């Protein structure tokens, strides 16, 4: 949250939470269909891959940004 401006933090948190909730809502339907049509392990492998992607996406897109606290010069 440090890389988001203070006035935009509520919206950023809301969007992040909404994406997570959509995943929770759709996951049982997709997992059931994958287990029925492909294999029982399909949902586990897909879930692991999506979780890794969900963790890496913010890192990759935000790794170059520095919070204002880190970019401001500290008085000596």
Secondary structure as GFF3:
##gff-version 3
##sequence-region A 1 76
A	DSSP	three_ten_helix	6	8	.	.	.	ID=ss1
A	DSSP	alpha_helix	9	37	.	.	.	ID=ss2
A	DSSP	alpha_helix	42	62	.	.	.	ID=ss3
A	DSSP	alpha_helix	68	71	.	.	.	ID=ss4
###
